[in-house]
Amino acid sequence: MFGLKKGSILILIGLYILTIPFFNALNVTTYDNSQILGHFGDSTTVFTYSSYIPVFVMIGFIPLALKVAKQIPVRTLILTASFLSILFNTASLYTTNILWFTFWRSLLAIISILGIFASLLPILIKYNPKFNMPIMYGIMQFIIQGSQHLYKYIGAQFTSIYDWTFSVYFLNINFLICIILAWIFYRKDVAPMKVKFQFDWRGWLILLLLFTIILFLCAEGQTRNWFSDSKISIAVAFLIVIIGVYLLHVRYTKEPIIDTDVFKYKNVVIGSFLFFLTGLINGTGSVVTGFMSNVLGFDSIYQAKTHLAILIGLIIAIPLSTYLLFKRIHLSTIWIVGFACFGLYHITIYFRLYPGIAPIDFLLPLIFKGLGIGFLYTIAALYISEGVPKNLGDSRMMSGIISRVIIATLLGGAILGTTISNTNVLHKTGLSQQLTEENTMAANQLKKYKMMFLQMGSSENEAQKMAERKLSSHTSQASILLSYKDIYLVLAAICFFPIIILLLFKLGRRPIGRVENEPIPF
């Protein structure tokens, strides 16, 4: 149908390569945020909205995009998606304000969904069920997790040549390659999954309203100090009401976007929690990034290069876990190894959070993180799909996405930022109270600073004030490090807790069951 030769590894690799630019449409400018913020000159809150909106738009449009994509011939779809990606990507470069920039990025996010679907369809039809499901899911996770770190690094390198626009041009080159590959691999223009178009418009609009409220909480929860602001309380109340309205909607709708019947399957409930948990423990990467930039003074290239160590863990863990799942190893074994790796990542980072460490000191912890991602992400995607019929496949997929991306990564990230800020204030207050004359170490340090400024020609009063400011800045740095340490210690405990539960109650002592749903890994 697609001009593919059965068993051709070269064709299979080419088709998988085709998926990569669409998975990374928003990743390539990850380390360019400061440049983009400076380019448009808007407030931090506005830029926060600009960062969140394309992600929420992508997730919100997944159900509609999947329905629409099935109606369009695949060759037309992949060529159109590649061309429009270049168009929208280029348009974002020539916008005069951040609103238009966000608009074009959001359109790019929507088109990337169509591109992912069109590029995966030949693989799913031609090579499945010939492929074992653990192998397919393993390959998908390897592409998603591995390529994002490469694209972030390459984007940072292109930005260093001139500015952030070069990383966008690099992405355009990738989409041009997609057009070339599509002409090679897609011989016939057919829509093999075309069915009568039916869509839950009312449920979709309710879901978009739900995401809009969560977007507001993510973008402004920290600045408004959460429930200290009445608007946050009102937003949370509306959120609860909308969830109730959606549950009522599901009861009277034949094919809702997220059918609550999917939660009758125990593995979907537990799998959604696993998605949330993996998103939560993986989300602390923002703390390391903040530590690298704010404390150590690493530039974007240094940060991106250091994070490539995660690839080492992925290269080891994903093929190994895929092979073990293929060989019917017990689920609990993979879970225990994965959570242990994430626990070791948090523990080793905890002991490395001090000023003056080198990039090489992050190598071992980030390898542990890569191992944790590799072991947990593939099995989580398989486990949540186990035994779920195809008519509930989209509901299963959306429950996992909402759990990991919306609740754990985005909303959890906003709460994490608030937690760090609050604990930072507590630590800074505690440390400041120790800066007294009775504290001989602090008093001696203050004298040294004062002598240094006196030797530089400052007056007595100026030297005293500057010495106090310098000592206070050291206190600020120490307090933020203590806050980072608190977070990593708590997350380390959270990582090891599931291991205790698994061993204590002897859970997951069986191989993975039958999986009928194809990996559409958004």
DOBALO-310573 format. One record per residue: residue in three letters; x, y, z of N, C-alpha, C, O, CB in turn. Coordinates in steps of 0.05 Angstrom, whole numbers, plus 5000, padded with zeros to 4 digits. Glycine has a CB too. Example, Ala and Ser with C-alpha at 12.3 -4.5 7.8 and 13.67 -1.06 7.14 Angstrom:
<rs>
ALA526448865156524649105156526449345156528549345169522649115181SER525749555142527349795143525850015157526850235161528249885114
</rs>
This chain:
<rs>
MET501649765000500050005000501750255000501150454986498250005024PHE503850255016505550485018508250455003510050605007506050555047GLY508350254986510850194972513050094990515450144984511750444958LEU512349965012514349865031514949575025513249415017513349895059LYS517449505029518249225025518249095053519549195071521049205012LYS516848865055516648745081519348665092520948555077514848495080GLY519748725117522348655130524648835123526848785131522948375122SER524149045108526249225100526949405124525449585131525549395075ILE529349365135530149525158530749815150530149995165532749405171LEU531849845126532450115116529950285114529950515122533850095089ILE527750175103525250315100524150385128523150605133523250155084LEU524250185146523250225173524750455187523450625200523449975189ILE527350465184528950675196528250945184527951145199531950615192GLY527850945158527151195144524451305154524151545158527051155115LEU522551125158519851205168520051305196518651505203517950975166TYR521651185213522051275240523351555241522651725257523651075257ILE525351595223526751855222524752075215524952295224529051845201LEU522752005198520752195189519152305213518152525212518852065169THR518852145234517252225257518652435274517352595288516451985274ILE521352425274522952575294522452875294522052995315525852525290PRO522553015270522053305271519353385283519153595296522353425244PHE517353225278514653295288514553265319513153415332512553125275PHE515953065329516153035358517553265372517053325395517552765366ASN519353395357521053605369520453885359522254055360523953535364ALA518053925349517354185338517654415358518354635351514554185327LEU517154355384517354555405519854525422520354695440514854535423ASN521454325417523754265435526254425427527954485444524453975434VAL526454495401528954595391529754875403532054945403528854625361THR527755025413528355285425528255275456527955485469526355495415THR528555035467528255005497530255185512529455315531528754715504TYR532755205503534755355517534955645507536855795514537455225514ASP533055735490533056005479531156195492530656415483532555995450ASN529956105515527756265527528656545534527156735530526756125551SER531056575545531956845553532257025529531657265530534556825569GLN533256915507533557075482530857155471530457385462535156915462ILE528956965471526257025460524857235478523557415467524556765459LEU525157205504523957405523525157675518523757875517524457315552GLY527857695514529157945509528358065482528158305479532157915511HIS527957885462527157975435524558125435524258335422527057745416PHE522558015450519858135449519558335472517858525470517757915452GLY521058315493521058505515518458515531517858725543521458775503ASP517058295532514558285548515158195577517458125584512458095536SER513158205594513458135622513857835624513257675606511058225639THR514857745647515357465652512757305651512657075641516757425679THR510557425662507957285662506957235634505957025627505957445678VAL507157445617506357415589507957195575506957035559506657685573PHE510657195580512356995567511656715578511856525563515257065572THR510856695603510056435614507656335599507456095592509456465644TYR505656505595503356425578504256335551503256135540501356655576SER506056485539507056425512508356145511508256015491508956635502SER509656065533510955805534508955585538509255365527513055805557TYR506955635555504955425561502855375539502155155534503555495586ILE501955595526499655575508500155375486498355205481499155845496PRO502455375471502755175450502554885460501554705445505455205436VAL503554825484503354555495500454485501499554265494505054535521PHE498954665513496154615519494554585493492754415491494954835537VAL495154755474493854735448494354465435492454335424494754965429MET496854375436497554115424495853885437494653725423500554055427ILE495853885464494453675478491353695474489953495470495053685508GLY490353945474487553985470486553905442484253815439486854275474PHE488253925422487453865394488053575386487453495364488754055375ILE489353425404489953145397487452985389487452855368491353005421PRO485252995405482952825397481852905369481152735353480752855418LEU481553165364480553255338482453195316481553115294479953555339ALA485053245320487053195299487052905291487352845267489753285309LEU486752715310486852435303484352355286484652195268486852265329LYS482052475292479652425276479952535248479352395228477152545290VAL480952785246481252915220483352765203483052725179482053205223ALA485552685216487752555202486952295188487952225167490052495221LYS484952155200484051905188482451945163482151765147482351755208GLN481552195158479852255134481652335110480652335088477952475141ILE484152395115485852505094487752285084488952145100487452755104PRO488152265057490152085047492952135059493752365063490352105016VAL494351925066496751945082498952105069500252275081497851665089ARG499352065043501552215029500952515028502652675033501852104999THR498452575023497552855023497952975051498753205054494652885014LEU497252815071497452905099500252965107500853185119496252695118ILE502152785102504952825110506253055095507753215107506552575107LEU505653085069506753305054505653575062507053775065506253255024THR503053575067501753825077502753905104503254135109498653785077ALA502953705122503953765149506853875149507454055163503853505166SER508453755132511253855129511354135118512854305129512953665112PHE509854185097509854455085508754665105509954875108508154455059LEU506454605117505254795136507154835161507155055172502554695146SER508554635169510454665191512654865184513355035200511754395198ILE513654845160515655045150514455325150515655515159516754975122LEU511955345140510555605138510155725165510755965169507955565123PHE508955575184508355685210510955735226511155935241506555485226ASN512955565223515455595237516855855227517856005244517255355232THR516755905201518056145190516456395198517656605204518256125159ALA513856375198512156605206512756695234512656935240509256535203SER513456505252514056575280516556745282516956895301514356325297LEU518256735262520756895262520257185255521857355264522756775242TYR518157235241517757515230515357655244514357845233517257505201THR514657555267512457685282513657925297515957935304511157485302THR511858115302512758365315512058365345513158525360511458605302ASN510358185353509758165382509357875390509157695374507158335389ILE509357835416509357565427506657425423506557175424510057575457LEU504557575419501957455415501857295388500957075387499657665415TRP502957425367503057285341505057065342504656855329503857485319PHE507257095357509156885360507856635372508356415363511556975377THR506256685393504856465406502856335388502456095388503556565432PHE501456495372499456405353500756205333499655995328498156635338TRP502956285320504256115300505455865313505355655301506456275286ARG506455895337507555655351505355455358505755215357509055745377SER502955565364500755395371499755245346499155005347498355555383LEU499755375323498955245298501055035291500354815281498755455275LEU503555095295505754895291505254645308505654415300508455015296ALA504454685333503954465352501654295342501754045343503254575380ILE499554415331497254265320498054105296497453865294494954455313ILE499554225278500454095254502353865260502353655246501854285235SER503953895281505753675289504253415296505353205292507553765312ILE501853445307500253205314499553065288499752815287497653285329LEU498653215268498053085242500452955230500252735218496853295222GLY502853085232505252975222506052715235506952525222507553175224ILE505752705262506352465277504552235268505552015263506152515308PHE502052295266500152085258500751985230500751735226497252195260ALA501152165211501652085184504251925181504451745165501752325166SER506351995197508851855195508851585208510351405201511052035207LEU507051555228506951295242505151095229505450855232505951345270LEU503151195213501151015202502350795185501450565188499251175185PRO504250845167505350615151506750405169506650165163507350725131ILE508050495190509350315209507250135223507649895225511050465230LEU505150255232503150115247501649915229501049685238501050305259ILE501149985204499649815186501449595174500549365173498349975164LYS503849665166505549475151507049295170507349055164507449625134TYR508049405193509749245210508449135235509648995251512149415218ASN505949205239504449105262502048945252500649055235503549345281PRO501448705261502548585285505048415282505648255300500448415297LYS506448435260508948285256510948365278512348195288510148335229PHE510948625286512548705308511248625334508848645337513049015307ASN512848545353511848505380511348785393512948965389513848335397MET509148805407508349065419510549195437511049435435505849035434PRO511849035455513949165471516149285453517349495460515148955489ILE516749155431518849265413517949525401519549715400519549065390MET515449545392514449795380514350015400515150245394511649745368TYR513349955424513250165445516050245453516550485458511650055469GLY517950055454520650125461521950305441523350495448522349865464ILE521550245415522650415394521550695396522950895394522150295366MET518950715400517650975402518851145425519451375422514650945407GLN519051015449520151165472523051245467523951455475519950995497PHE524651065453527451135447527551375429529251555433528850895434ILE525851385409525751615391524951875405526252075403523851565367ILE522751855421521752095434523752195455524552435454519152035448GLN524652025473526352115495529152185485530352375494526551895517GLY530252025467532952075457533152315439534952485442533951835442SER531252345421531452565401531052835414532253035405529452525379GLN529452855436528953115447531453235459531853485457526853095469HIS533153075471535653185482537653265460539153455462536952985501LEU537653105438539353175415538453435403540053615396539352955394TYR535853465399534753705387535253955404535754175394531753675381LYS534953925430535554145448538454235446539054475446534854065478TYR540254035445543054095443543754225416545154425415544753835446ILE542654115394543254225368542054505366543254685354542054045345GLY539654545377538354805377540155015392540455235382535654795390ALA541254935414543055115429545555175413546455405414543854985456GLN546554975399548955025382548355215359549955405354549954755370PHE546055185346545355375324544855655335545455845322542855265310THR543655665359543255935371545856075377546056315374541655905397SER547855925385550456045391551856165366553556335368552355835403ILE551056065342552256175317551456465313553056635306551456005293TYR548856525318547956795315545856875337546557015355546656835286ASP543456775334541456805355539356585353539756395338540057085353TRP537156615368535156395370533856335343532856115340533056475390THR533856515325532556465299533956235283532656105268532556715282PHE536556205288538055995274537055715281537055535265541056015279SER536255675306535155415315532555365301531855125295534855405345VAL530955575295528455535281528955465252527555295240526755795283TYR530955595240531655525212532655235210532055095191533855715202PHE534055145231534954865232532554675231532654465217536654805257LEU530454745246528054575245526754575218525654365209526054685266ASN526854795204525754805176527254615158525954485140525955095165ILE529854595161531354405145530354115150530253955131534454425152ASN529754065175528653795181526053745167525553515158528353775212PHE524353945166521753905153522153875123520553725110519854145159LEU524054005111524753965083525553675078524853555058526954165074ILE527153565096527953285094525553105096525452895082530053215116CYS523553175113521153025115519653015088518652805080519253145137ILE519653235074518253245048519653055028518352905013518253535036ILE522353055029523852875011523352585018522852415000526952935013LEU523452515044522952245053520052155046519651925038523452215083ALA518152335048515452275042515052205012513652015005513552505049TRP516452344995516352284966517552014960516751874942517852504950ILE519551934976520951674972519251444982518851244968523651674986PHE518151465007516951235020513851215016512850995018517451255049TYR512551435009509651425006508951414977508851624964508251665021ARG508451174966508051144937505151194930504551314909508850864929LYS503251104946500451134940499151324960499751324983499050864940ASP497251474950495851674966493151574974491151614960495651944951VAL493051424996490551305005490051365035491951445049490550995001ALA487651335043486851375072485851105083483451065084484751595075PRO487650935091486850655099485150645124483850445129489250495103MET485150855141483650845166481151025165479951085185485350925189LYS480351105140478151285137475551145145474850925136477951385108VAL474051285162471451195171469551435171470351655166471551055199LYS467051385176465151605178465951795200466451705223462251495182PHE466052055194467052245214464952285236462752375230467752515200GLN465652225260464052275283465852385305467952275311462552015293PHE464952605317466652725338464952845360462752945355468452945325ASP466052815384464652915408465253215412467053285428465452745433TRP463853385396464453675397463953795425465553945435462853815376ARG461753715437461053835463463153755484463953915500458253745472GLY463853495484465853405503468553535499470053605517466253105502TRP469253585473471753715466471854005477473854095487472253715436LEU469654145473469554425483469754435513471054615525466854565474ILE468454245527468654225556471554175564472654295583466854005568LEU472853995549475653925555477554175551479354215566476653695537LEU476954325529478554575524478154775546480054905554477854695497LEU475754795556475254985579476754895604477755055619472155005584LEU476754635608478254515631481254585628482454665648477854215632PHE482354545604485154605600485754905603487954975612486054505572THR483855075595484255365598484555445627486255615634481955515585ILE482955325644483155385673485855285684487155425700480755265688ILE486655045676489154935686491455105676493455155690489554645677LEU491255205651493255395640493555635657495755725663492555475611PHE491255755666491355985683492655925710494256085720488456085689LEU492155685721493355605746496355575743497955655760492055345757CYS497255455721500055405716501555675712503755705723500455235691ALA500355855697501756105690501756305713503656455716500456225666GLU499656305729499356525749499156425778498956585797497056695743GLY499056165782498756065809500956155827500456245850498755765809GLN503556145818505756215835505856515840506256605863508356125822THR505456685819505556975822503257075840503557275854505357115795ARG500956935840498757015857498756875884496856905900496056955843ASN500856715889501156575915498756395920497756365942501456765938TRP497856265899495756055899493256145914492056345907496855805912PHE492556005935489956055948489856315964487756375976489155825965SER492056455965491956725978490456915960489557125970494856825983ASP490256855935488757025915486056905910485756665905490457055889SER483957075911481256975907480756855879479156675876479257195913LYS482156965859481756875832482656585828481556425813483257055812ILE484756505843485656235842483556045855483055835844488456195857SER482456135877480355975890477955935872476755725870479556105917ILE477156155858474856145840475555965817473855805808474256435829ALA478055975806478855805784478655505792477755345776481655875775VAL479655445816479555165825476655075828475954845822481055135852ALA474955245838472055175841470855125814469354935811470555405856PHE471455295794470455255767471454995756470054845741471255485749LEU473954925762475254685753473654435762473154255747478154665762ILE472954435788471354215799468654195786467653975780471054255830VAL467354425782464754435769464854325741463154165732463554725768ILE466954405725467254315697467754015696466753875678469554465683ILE469253915715469753625716467053475720466453275708471753545738GLY465353585738462753475743460953495718459553295712461353625766VAL461053715704459553745679460453545658458753425644459854035667TYR463053495656464053305637463153015644462352865626467153315635LEU463152945670462252685678459252645671458452425664462652645708LEU457752865674454952855666454652825636452952675626453453105676HIS456352965621456352945592457052665583455752565564458453145580VAL458952535596459652265588457352065591457051885575462052165605ARG455752115611453551925616451451925594450151725589452152005642TYR451252155579449252175558450452195530449152285512447452415564THR452952105527454252115501455251835494456251695511456652315502LYS454851765469455451495460458451455458459351245469454151445433GLU459951635446462851595442464251855452465252005435463551535413PRO464551885478465952125488468952105484470051895479465352155518ILE470252335485473152345481474552175502476252015495474152635482ILE473852225527474952055549472551905561471052025577476452225570ASP472251655554470051495564470851385592472951255595469451255545THR469251455612469851375639469851065643470750965663467951505659ASP468650925623468750635625471550525624472050295633467150515602VAL473450685613476250585612477450545640479250385643477950785596PHE476350685659477350665687476250425701476950375725476750915702LYS474550265688473750005699476049805697476049605711471249905684TYR477949865680480349695678482349795699483350015699481549705649LYS483049615717484849685740487449785730488649975742485249445758ASN488549675708491149755699491150045688493250175688492149565677VAL488850135679488650415669488850615693490150815691486050465654VAL487550545715487650705739490450715750491550925755485650605760ILE491650475754494350465764496350575744498250715751495150165770GLY495850525718497650625697497550935696499651055692496850515670SER495251055699494951345700496551455723497851665721492051435701PHE496451315746497951405769500951385764502551555772497251245794LEU501751165750504551135743505451355724507751455726505050855730PHE503751425705504351645687504751905703506652055698502151685666PHE502951955722503252185739505852185755507252375757500852215758LEU506451945767508851925784511351955768513252095777508851655797THR511551835744513951865727514252155718516452255716513851675703GLY511952285712512152575704513052745727514552935723509452665694LEU512252675751512952825775515952805781517353005785511352735799ILE516952555782519752515789521652595766524052655771520252225796ASN520652605742522352695720522253005718524053125706521352575693GLY520253125730519853415728521953575744522053825740517153495737THR523453445761525353595777527853675761529653805771526253425801GLY527853605735530053685717530253985716532354095711529653575690SER527954125719527954425719529554535742530754755739525054535720VAL529754385764531354475787534254465780535754655786530754305812VAL535154255766537954235758538654445738540754565740538453955746THR536854505719537254715699537554985713539355145707534954725679GLY535755035733535955285748538555305764539755525765533655315767PHE539455085775541955075790544355135771546155285778542354805804MET544255015748546455055728546655345720548855455718546054875704SER544355465714544355745704544655955726546156145723541855795688ASN543155925748543156125768545456115788546356325797540556115783VAL546355875794548455845814551255805801553155935808547855615833LEU551355615782553855555770554555735746556855755738553855265760GLY552555875735553056055713553555915686554956035669555456225720PHE552555675682552855535657551255675635548955755640551955235659ASP552355695611550755805589549155575577549255345586552655935567SER547455645557545655445546547055205533546054985536543855585525ILE549355255520550755035508551854845529551654595526553055135490TYR552954955550553954785572551754615584552154385590555254965594GLN549354745588547154595600546254375581545754145590544854785605ALA545954435555544954235536546954015533546253775532544554365509LYS549554075533551653875530551653695554551953445552554454005526THR551453815578551453655603549053455603549353235612551353835627HIS546753545594544353375594544453155574542752975574541953545590LEU546453155555546652935537547452675551547152455539548753005515ALA548352705576548952455591546452285595546752045599550152535619ILE544152405594541652255596541452045574540351835577539152435596LEU542552125550542451935527543951675533543051465524543752075503ILE546051685549547551445555545751245570545651015564550051505573GLY544251355590542351185604540151085587539350845589541151345627LEU539151245568536951155550537950935532536550745527535951395534ILE540350975521541450775503541750505516541550295503544250865492ILE542350505542542650255557539850145565539249905561544250295583ALA538150315576535750225589533450145570532249935574534650435608ILE532950305550530650245532531049985517529149825517530250475513PRO533249935504533549675491533449445511532349235505536249665475LEU534749485534534749265554531949205565531148975566536649345577SER530449415572527749375583525949265561524249095567526649635594THR526249355536524649245514525248945510523348785507525249395488TYR527748875511528548595508527348425531526348205527531548565507LEU527548525555526548375579523548345578522448135585527348525605LEU522148555569519248535566518448335544516548185546518048815560PHE520048345522519648145500520047865510518647675501521648205477LYS521847825529522447565541520647495564521147305579525347545549ARG518547665568516447615588517447625617516647465634515347345583ILE519247815623520147855650517947975667516148095656522748035651HIS517947935693515848045710515848355710517948475709516247945739LEU513548465711513248755712514648885735515849095733510248835712SER514448755758515548865783518648905780519749095792514948685807THR519948735765522848755762523549015748525349165756523948515746ILE522149075726522649325711521949565728523449765729520949325685TRP519649555742518849785759520949835781521650065786516149725772ILE521749625794523749665816526349785806527449965818524249395830VAL527349675784529849785773529450075765531150245770530749615748GLY527250135752526750415743526550615765527850825765524150425726PHE524950545786524650725809527250755824527950965835522350635828ALA528850525826531450535839533350725825534750875838532650255841CYS533250725798535050905783534251195787535951365790534850835753PHE531651245787530751525793531451605821532151835826527651545788GLY531251425840531951485868534951545870535751735884531351245886LEU536651385856539551445857540151705843542051845852541051215843TYR538651775822539052035809538552265829540152445831537052065785HIS536352245844535752465863537752475886538452685896532852435874ILE538552235895540452225917543152345909544352505923540851935928THR544152265886546852355877546752655871548652795876547752205851ILE544552755860544253045855544253195882545453405885541753115839TYR542853075902542753195929545553245940546053455952541153015948PHE547353065936550053095947551853265929554153315936551352815952ARG550853335905552453505887551553795886552553955870552453385860LEU549553855901548454135901550154315918549454375941545554135910TYR552354395908554054595921555554755900555954655878556154455941PRO556455005907557655175886560355065876561754925891558055455898GLY560855115851563555055841563954785829566154715821565455095861ILE561754625827562154355815562354375785561254565773559854165824ALA563654185772564054185743561954025729560553865741566854075737PRO561654065703559653915687560053605690558053465689559853985658ILE562553515693563053225696561653115720561052875721566053175697ASP561153285741559853185765556953115761555752975777560053395787PHE555753205739553053145732552752885716550552795711551753375717LEU555052785707554952555688553452315701551552215689557752475681LEU554352225724553251985737550252025743548651855737554751915762PRO549452245757546652285763544852285738542652165738546252535778LEU545752415717544052435693543952165678541952105664545152655674ILE546052005680545951735669543751575685542251425673548651595671PHE543751605711541651475727538851565719537051405717542051535757LYS538651825713536051925704535251805677532951725674536152235701GLY537151785658536551655633535751365636533951265623539051665615LEU537051225655536350945661533450935672531950755664538350825681GLY532851115690530151115701527951165680525951025680529951335723ILE528451365663526551415641526251175623524051095616527451665624GLY528551055616528550825598526950585609525550455594531350745592PHE527350535634525950305646523050355652521350175649527350225672LEU522250605660519550655668517650735646515350665646519550855690TYR518650895627516851015608515650805589513250815582518251225591THR517250615580516250405562514250235576512050175565518550245551ILE514850145599513049965614510450105622508349975623514449845638ALA510650365628508250505636506350525612503950495615508950795646ALA507450575588505750595564504550325557502250315548507450695540LEU506050115561504949845556502849765576500749655570507149635555TYR503449815602501749725623498949855622496949725626503049775650ILE498950115616496350255615494650165591492250205591496850565614SER495950045571494549955547493749665549492249565533496349985523GLU494649525570494249235572491249165575489949255593495749125596GLY490348995556487548895558485449105551483049035553487148795584VAL486149345544484149555537483249515508484949515490485349845542PRO480649495503479749455476480249705459480549925470476749395476LYS480349675433481049885415479050125416479850355411481249785386ASN476550065422474650285422475050475446474050695447471750175424LEU476650385466477350555489480350645487481350755507476850405515GLY481650595464484450665461485050955465486951035478485450575435ASP483251125453483751415455483251515483484651695493481851575436SER481351395497480851475525483251395542484051555560478251335536ARG484351165537486751075552489051265547490551335565487550785544MET489451345522491651525514491351795528493251905539491751555484MET488851915527488452175538488752175568489752375580485752285530SER487951955582488251945611491151945619491952075638486851695622GLY492851805603495651805608496952075603498652165619497051595591ILE496152205581497252475574496552675596498252825605496152565547ILE494052685604493152875624494552825650495353015664490052855628SER494952575658496252505683499152595683500052725702496052205688ARG500652535661503452595661504152885654505653015667504952405642VAL502952975632503653235621502253465635503453645645503053245591ILE499553445636497953675647498253695677499053905688495053635639ILE497753465691497753485721500553475732501253645748496053255732ALA502153275724504753235737506853435727508153575743505752955732THR507153465701509253625690508653925691510254085701509953545662LEU506354005680505754295678504654405704505854595715503654335656LEU502454295714501454395740503354325763503754495781498654275745GLY504454085762506354005783508854185782509954245803507153715780GLY509754265758512054435756511554715768513254825781512854465727ALA509054815764508355075776508255055807509255235821505655165766ILE507254835817507154795846509954765857510654855879505454555854LEU511654615842514454585850515854855852517454895871515954405830GLY515455025833516655295834515855445859517455585871515955455809THR513255425866512255565890513555445915514255585934509155535892THR513755175916514955045939517855135943518755185965514854735935ILE519355145921522155235922522355515932523955585949523555215895SER520555695922520555975930519956005960521256155974518456135914ASN517955855969517155875998519355766016519955886037514555726003THR520455536009522655416026525155596025526655606044523255126017ASN525555726002527855906000527556136020529456216033528056015971VAL525156246022524656466041525156366070526356516086521756576038LEU524156126076524556026103527555986109528456056131523055756106HIS529055866090531855826095533356086097535256116113533055656072LYS532656276080534056536080533556686107535356806118533056716056THR531056666116530456786142532056656165533156796182527356766148GLY532156396164533656246185536656316184537856346205533255956181LEU537756326160540656386157541256676165543256736177541556336129SER539356856158539857146164539757186194541257366205537657316151GLN538157036208538057056237540556966251541057036274535656906248GLN542256816237544756716248547056916243549256876254545456446236LEU546557126227548657326222548757526244548057756241548157466194THR549757446267550057616290552957626299554657476289548257516314GLU553557796318556257826328557157576343559557516345556558076346GLU555257426354555957176368556856956348558256776356553457076384ASN556056986323556956796303559756876293559957046276554856776279THR561756756304564556846299565256806269566756976258566456686316MET564356586257564956546229563856766211565156866193563956266219ALA561356836216560057046200561357316206561857476187557057066207ALA562057366231563357616238566057646225566757856215563557646269ASN567657426225570257426212570057466182571657616170571757166218GLN568057346170567657376141566857666134567757776114565457176131LEU565257786151564458056147566858246149567058436134562258136167LYS568558196168571058356171572758326146573958526137572558276196LYS573058086136574758046112573658206088575158336073574857746104TYR570958186084569758336062570158636066570658786047566758266060LYS569858726091570059016096572959106091573359326079569359076125MET574958956099577759016094578259026064579759196054579658816107MET577058846049577458836020576459086007577759205990576058586008PHE574059176015572959416003574359676013574559865998569959436011LEU575459666038577059896047579559926030580460146023577759866077GLN580859696025583259696008582759785979584559885966584559426008MET580259755971579459845944578860145943578160255922577059685934GLY579060275967578660565968575960655977575360895976579160675941SER574260485987571660555997571860686025573760626039569760315998SER569860846032569860966058568960756078568160536071567961216059GLU569160826104568460636126565560546123564960306125568860766153ASN563660746119560860676117560260516092558660326093559160936118GLU561360606070560960456044561960176046560659986036562260606021ALA564360146057565559876060563759696077563459456071568359896071GLN562659806099560959646116558459556102557659326104560159816141LYS557159736087554759676072555259466050553759276047553559926060MET557459506035558059316014558759046024558158836012560359425997ALA560159036048560858786060558358636069558158386066562758826084GLU556458786080553858656089552358556065551158336066552158866104ARG552358706043550958616019552158366007550758175999550958835998LYS554858356008556258115997555657876014555257656004559258175995LEU555657916041555157686059552257596055551657356057555657766088SER550457796050547557726046547257566020545557386019545957986045SER548757635999548557485974549457195977548257015965550257625952HIS551457155994552256876000550056726015549656486011554956876017THR548656876032546456756047544256676027542956466030545356946068SER543756846007541656785987542356535971540656375966541257025968GLN544856515964545756285949545456025966544655815956548656315939ALA546256045991546155816009543255736013542655496014547455876036SER541455926015538555866020537355725996535755545999537056116027ILE537955815972536855685948537955405945536455225936537455855923LEU540455365952541655095950540254905971539754675964544655105956LEU539655015994538254856014535454786005534454566010538155006041SER534154965991531554915980531654695959529954515959530255175968TYR533554715941533954505921534454235934533354025925536354575902LYS536054235955536653985969534153855981533753615980538754025990ASP532454035993529953936005528253795984527153575989528454176017ILE528053915961526353805939527453535931525953335929526253995915TYR530053515927531153265917531153045938530852805932534053305908LEU531353115964531152915985528352805987527952565990531953046012VAL526352975985523552885985522952705961521652495964521553125986LEU523852795937523252635913524752375914523752175903524052795888ALA527152365926528552105929526851915946526751675939531352155942ALA525652015967523951845984521551745969520751515971523051996009ILE520351925952518051855936518851635916517251455910516952095921CYS521251645905522151445886522451165898521750965886524851535873PHE523451165923523950905936521350785948521250545954526050935957PHE519350955953516950855966515450645949514650445960515051095971PRO515150675922513850465906515350195907514049985906513550555877ILE517950215910519549965912518749805937518449565936522550025912ILE518449945959517649825984514849695981514349475990517650026007ILE513049845968510249745964510349495947508949295953508449955951LEU511849495925511949265907513049025921512048795917513749335883LEU515149055937516348835951514648735974514448495979519148905961LEU513448925988511848856012509348696005508648506018511149106027PHE507948785983505448665976505748475952503748365942503348875970LYS508248425943508748235922507048295897505748115886508247945931LEU507148545888505548635865507148605839509548605839504648925869GLY505648585817506848585791508648345784510448355768508548825787ARG508148125797509747885792508647715769507847485773509947705818ARG508547835746507547705722508647865698509348095701504447695722PRO508647745674509447885650507248065640504948055649510347685628ILE507948235620505948415609503848245594504448045581507248615590GLY501248335596499148195582498748285553500548405542496548235597ARG496548215542496048285514495448585510493948705526493648115503VAL496748695490496448985484495349005455496748915437499049145487GLU492949115452491749135426492049415414491949445390488849065427ASN492449615431492649885421495449955411497449895424491850085443GLU495450075387498050155375499150395391497750555403497650235345PRO501850415390503050645404502850905389504550955371506050585410ILE500951065395500751345385501751515407500251615423497751425376PRO504451565409505651665433505851965435508052075433508451545436PHE503652105440503752395442504652465471504852695477501052515435
</rs>
